[in-house]
Amino acid sequence: MSSISKVWIVDFGSQYTQLIARRIRENSVFSEIVLPSINVREILENRVSALILSGGPSSVYDKEAPTISKEIFDLNIPILGICYGLQLISRHFGAKVHSDNHREYGRSEINIKNSHSLFYGVDDSKQVWMSHGDHVDTMPEDFKVIAISENNTPAALVHKEKPIMGLQFHPEVAHTSEGFKILGNFLFKVAGLEKDWTAEHFINKSINDIREKVGSNRVLMGLSGGVDSSVMAVLINKAIENQCIPAFINNGLLRKDEQFQVIRQLKSEMDLPVKRYNYSSNFLKALKGIKKPEQKRKIIGREFIRAFEEIAKKYTDVKYLAQGTLYPDVIESRSINGPSQVIKSHHNVGGLPKRMNLELIEPFNNLFKDEVRKIGKELGISSSILKRHPFPGPGLAVRIIGEVTSYRLGILRRADGIYIDELKLSGVYDQIWQAFAILVPVKTVGVMGDQRTYENVLVLRAVTSSDGMTADWSHLPTDLVSRISNRIVNEVRGVNRVVYDVTSKPPGTIEWE
């Protein structure tokens, strides 16, 4: 990525760090989340164009408070601190950060007192989103205040000579009016960056990188039929053509008729010579008796690699395994000893075994889902594939709470099939980011045909989102939910109660496990 603008976001543990990355990408500038342990050498070697210091739950005076190398502030590189990032900058330059009763959480008003390119085109009085207990008490040397909050505390500071500045509020959240414009001003007015993060650029560079890395070797491509793996397959096939070996593994955890639909689509619509392999008994045997979601994910990741390594032995010169791993998978799976916590281990990241015989090729591990869809569109992939809802690699195993059994898989497949069919028939499927059913093997009392029943609970989940990092629950029409519920209870033996999940992300995750 050395030939394009690059912004590093230093993660101090804020719940909004990923959102900052999204906003930068939305400005057509490449962004990447990094740890506070970065140093000057890494910044220079990677030709980083600008730094953003995220917020975080710590106080700068905490014993274990995260910080960055002081030498970074001596670089002539634009730096924007947000919330905790502002306080860190202020303390470095000699200011006092204070905690008292003037805490600000939620919506607030700021007043811009001095003109600066950071606020170019922004109204003098603006609603912003605050989330802090500490604030800058004394002005750091060589800085000036350009905005104050309702409590008359500094809301924005800028260095008088260096391109270093900070905001006490969060411009990355939707609740800050014109926050997107403020971030854009930092990127283009302050840092002088270019809008060069485009699908075309990514495709061209990826093709060159893949060709250079693979050489004369062959690549085994793990295909699920989802958006990510499908776009990945077309991209890699475009790069090295006959050196690709597309493989679809039936792990026994697929949705109703999934394998037949996927194989047909990959062969007929995408002209990929995909081969199907059945390893369902291996996966189900390995999952027997396992109830904890993290264990399930790691077992599934291990079994996938074992299967791919076995398949690779059938061919010569297979050195690489290609996966459609996305950036959110990486972010949620790895804290890498940083201040942010592991949310869950994705089977294709944190669930992978430490020793593998195949090297990974993951062209999308720095991309969000909507960016992959843009690349797919640029590659000419049909909308019927690009609009497919995400489906987790561990499949239905993480949509069954507790142990995975053939009996429970059968119940969930039938119920989920009814749910998705009804969403498509009603015309709302394409308006939803992701929809699926979850089997909760908790028995509740019901009555059917004047007889008492004692069966399982089934949960319906549907969310709207742009990238999967945050999501809101979908307000489906009540008559549609009623029709789905009636069909499931009447047609799926083993379920006598259907409920609808109205939890957003955060605080919940999209998947239940």
N, C-alpha and C positions, 0 to 999 in steps of 0.2 A: 504493500500500500504506500510505498515511499514516494510515488509520483503524485499523490493527491493530498489534499488537506487532511490533517488528522488531529482529533481532539481526544486527549486522555481525561477520563473522569476518575479522580481519586476517591475511592469508596471508603467513607468513614462510618458506614453502617446505617445510613439513612434508609427509611422505607421508600424514599423517592429516587434513589440513585439510578435504578433502571429507567425511570421515567425521564431523567435528564438525558440519558443515552438516546432514548426514543426521540426526544425533542430535537436533539442535534441532528439525528438522521433525517428527521422530517424537514430539516433545513437543507437537505442534500449535502451534508458534510459527514464524513466518516467519524464515528466515535467509538471508543472502547473503554470498558471499565477496568481499572487497575488497582493494585493494592497500595497502601501508604508507603510500603517499603521500596518503591521505585527510587532510582537515583539519577543523578545528572547524566551519567554515561548512557543509561538506557534511553533517556529522553532524547539525547543527541543522536544516538545510533538509529533510533526509530523515526527521526525527523518529525517529532511531535510539533504541531503548529500552535497549540494552546492547551492550557490545563484548566480544568474545573474541579474545585475542591468541594465535595458533597457535604450535606448536613450529616448529622449523627446524633446518637442519644447521649454521648459523653459530655462532660464539662472539660474545658481545656485544662482545668486544675486537677482533674482526677489523676490518681496515681498511675493508672494504666491507660490514660487517654492516648489515642492514636495520634501520630504526627507525621510529618514528612521531613526529609533532609533539608536543613537550613540553606544549603548551597543552591537549592532549586530557586529560591527567591532572588538569587544573584544572576540568574539567566535572563537574557532579554527576550522573555517569552510571555505573552499575555496570560494572566492568571485571574480567574474569577472564583471567589469563595462564596459559597451559599450557606447561610446559617452558621453551623459549626465551622465551616470553611472560612467565613468572615472573621469569626472569633479567633481562629488559629492564626490568620494573617495579622490581625490586630495585635495579638500577644507577641508574635515574632518581632513586630516593629515597635515594641515597648509600651503598648497600651495596657490598661487594666480591664479585665472582663469581670463583670459583677453579676451576682445572682441575688435578687431581692423580690419584693412583692409585685414588681412590674413585669409579670410574665405575660406572654402573648401566645394564645393558641386559637387557631381558627381565623376567620375573616377579620381584616383590619384595614385601616386607611393609612396611606403614606402621602406625604407632601414633598414634591421635588423642589429643592431650594436653590440649586445651582445647575446650570445647563451642562450637559455632558453627552457625548455620543452614545453612551449606554442607554440614555433615555430619549434618543432622537425620535421625534414623532409621537411621544407618549404624553398624555395629559398630565398636568401638574399634580392633580389629586387623583389617586388610583386606589382601587380595592386590591388587596393582596392577601396571600395566605401565610400566616405566621405559625411557627411551631417551635418555640424556644423558651427556656427558662433563664438563661444567661443573656447578658447584653454588654456591648462595649460601653465602659463607664468613662474612660478618658480617651482623648483622641491620640492615635498613634502618630509618631513624628512623621512629617512629610506627607500626611494624608489630609484630605478635606471631606467634610460631609456634603453629600449632594441630595440626600433625602432623609426625612425624619418620620418617625411613626407617630401614632396618636398619643403615645406616652412620652413624646418628646425625646426619644432615644434614637441614635443613629440607625437608619434603615438602609443606607447605601453610602459606602466610602470609596474614594479613589485616591491612588497615590498621585502626588503632584507631578512626578517626572516619569515613573515607571508604569508600564501597562498592567498594573496590579490593582484589583478592585474587589469589592465584596458587597453582597446583599444579605440583609438579615431575614428577608422573606424568601419564599420559594417561587421563582418564576416558572418552574417546570410544571406546576399543577394547574388544572383548568380553572381553579377558583381565583387565581391571580389574573385579573383582566390585563390583557396586552403582555402577559408573561412571555408568550412566544415571540413577540416583537422585541422584547428586551433581550432575550437570548440571541435572536437574530442580529441585533445591534452589536452584541459582544463579538459574535462570529465575523461579521462583515465590516462594521464600522470601526471596531477596536482592533481586532486581530487581522483584518484584511484578507480573510480566507475566500476561497472560490467554491461555488456550488458544483463540485466535481464528483460527488458520490452518486453515480447513476447506474442503472441496470446494465446499460451497454458497456460501461467501463468495467464493471464487475465481471461480466461474461468474458470479455476479451482477455482480461488479466488472468482469470481463473483457467481459461483454456491453455494459455501459455504456461502457467504454473503447473498444471496437471501434466502436460506433455513433458516438461522439463523433469518433473519428479519421477514419473512412471518410466520414461525411457522405452525400452523394448519389452518390459515386463507386462504382465496381465493383471487386470483388476476384477475382483469379485464384487459385484454390486448387490447389496442387500436391499431388496425392494419389498415394500409393504402395500404399494398401491396408493399411499397417501400423497398429499401435495409435495412434501419435502423430498421423499425418496424418488418420486416420479420426475420432478424437476431436476434433481441431482443426476438421475440416470440419463436424461436427455443432454444435459450439459457435458457429462463425462463422455458419453457416446459421441458427441460432437467433437470432443477433443481427441479421442484415441480410437474411436470406432471399433474395429474387430478385436481390439485388445480387451474389450469389456465382456464380462460374463454375468448377465443379469440372473439373479436367483431369488425365488420367493419361497419362504419357509412357512409351512403350516405348523404353528406351534400349539394348536388345539385351543387357542384362546381368542379365536376370531369371532366376528359377528356372523349372523345368519347369512349363508351363501357368499360370504366375503371372498373366499379364495377363488371361486368360479368367476365372480364379477371382476376381480382384480386381474386375473390372468387374461380374461377376454379383453379388458380395456388396455392392458399393457401391450398385448400382441396386435389387436386390430387398430386401435386409435394411435398408438405411439410407435408401432412397428419395432418393438423390442423383442428379441428372441429369448424371452424369459422362460426359465425352467422351474417347475414346482417340485419341492421336496417336503415330505411328510415326517416331521419330528414330533408330532403331537404327544405320542406316548412318552417320549423322553422328558418333555416339559412337565406333563401331568405327574409323572412319577417323582420328579425332583421337587415338585411343589406339595407333595402329599404331607399333610400334617402341619404345614407352614401357615401361620396366621398373621404375623407381623408384616406390614407393607414394605418396610425397608428390606427385610429378608427376601420377600417375594421378588422385588425388583432386582436385587443382586443375583438371585438364582436364575432369573430369566435372562439377564445380561450374560451370565456365564454360559447358559445353555445355548444361546444364540451363537456365541463365539465358538463353542465346541462344534456346533452344526456347520458353521461356515468353514472352519478349519478342516472338517471332514470332507466337505464338498470340494474345497480347494485342492485336495489330494488327487481328485479325479482328473485334474488338468496339469499342464506343465507351465512353469514360469509365472505362477500366481504369487505375487508378493504383497499385494495390497487388498484391503477390504474398504469399500466405499460405503459411507453411511450418510443419512440426511440429518445429522445432528444440527440443532438450532442453538442460537445464542442463549435463549431462556433456559434450555436444558443445562447448558454449562453454568449459567449464573445460579440456578436453583440447586445444582448438584455439588458445587464446590465453593467452600468458603476459603480454601487454600490458606488457612490460618489467618484470614483477614477478619475485620470487625463484623462482617455480615454473616448470618447463620446459614447453614445448609437447610433448605426447605424440604427437599426430598431428593433421593438419588435416582436420577433417570437411568433406565437400564442400559442406555447407550453411552453413558458418561460415568457416573459414580458406580454403576452396577457392573462395569467391565472388570474382568479378572486382571491382576497385575501383570501376568505373563501371557503374551499372545504370540502366535507364530506369524500373524499377518500385521503389517503396518496399516494404520488408518489413513484414509483420505476423507476429509470432512469439509467440503468446500463451503458449507453454509454455517459453520460453527461460530461465525461472527454476524449472522443475520437473524432478523426477526421474521415471523411468519409472513407478514404483509410484504416484506421485501422479497421473500422467495416467490410470492405470487407475482410480483412485478417482473421478476426475472423470467418466470415461467411464461408470462404473457409476451415478453420480448423474444422468447425462444419459440413462440408460436404454439404453445400447448393449449388445448381446448379448455374453455371455461368450465365444462362439466367436471374436469379433473381439478382445476385450480380452486373451484368453489366447494370442494369436499370438506366436510368438517374434520378437524384434527382427530386422530385416533391414536391412543398411546401405544408405544411399542410393546409394553407388557400386556396389552389387550384387555380382555375382560377380567384378567386376574386382579387388576386394581379397581375393578368395578364390582367385585364381590368382597364384602367385608368379612375378613377372617379366611378360613381355609377354602381353597379352590377344589371343587369336586365336579365330576362329570354331571351329576344331578343338578347342581347349582348352575353350572354353565348352561345346561339345557333350558332351565327356567329363564335365565337372564337373556339368552339369545332370542327366545320367542317374544318376550316382553319388549326388548329393545327393538326388535324388528317391527312390531306393531307401532311403537312410538315414532320411529323414523319414517315409516310408511305414511302415517297420518300427517306428519309435518310436511312431507312432500306433497301429499294430496291437497292439503290446505293452502299451499303456496307460500308458507312462511319459512321453509327450510333455509333458503338462501339469505334470509334476513337475520339468521342466527349464526353466531361464531361457532358454537359447539353445543350439541344436544345428545344426551345419552341417559340410559337407565342404570341405577345402582341397586344391587340386591343386598338387602340388609337381613341376614338370616336370624332375625328376632321374631318370634312367633307372637301374633296377636289374635284375639278372639274375633270371629266374624259369624255371619249367618248367611247361608245360601240354601235356598229351597227348603226353608223351615228347619234346617239342620245347623248345628253348631260347627264352626270350622276353627282351626287353630293353625294358621299358615304364616308365611313370610311377608315382610314389608318390602315394597318396591318404591324406590325414590326416582322421580323424574328430575333431571337437571337440564337447564338451557340457559346459556349466557350470551351476552353481546360483548364484543371486545374488538380491538384492532391488532393486538400483538400477543395476547395471552398473558402479559405481565400483570395487567389489571383487568377486571371484568365486572359487569353488572348482570344481575339475573334478568332473564327475558320475561316481559309481561305478556305471556301468551294469552290469547282469548280464552275466557273461562269455558265457553262451550266446547272449544277444542280440547282443553285439558279434561273436561268431563267425558268427552267421547273416547279419548285415549284411555282414561281410567276404567271406563266401563268395558271396553274391549279387552284390556289386560286381565281384569278380574274374571271376566266371563270365559276368556279363551286360554288363559295360562294357568294350568293346575299348579298349585303351590304358592299362589299369591292371593291374599284376600284383602289387602290394604295398599293403596297407592297414595303417596304424598309428593308434594312439589317443593323443591329446595329454593328458598328465596334469600340465599346468602351471596354477597358480592365477594370479590377478591381484591384486596384484603377485606375482611379478616380471614375468609376461607380461601382454599385453593379451588381451582376449577374441578379437578378430579378429587375424589374423596380419599384416595390413598396415593 
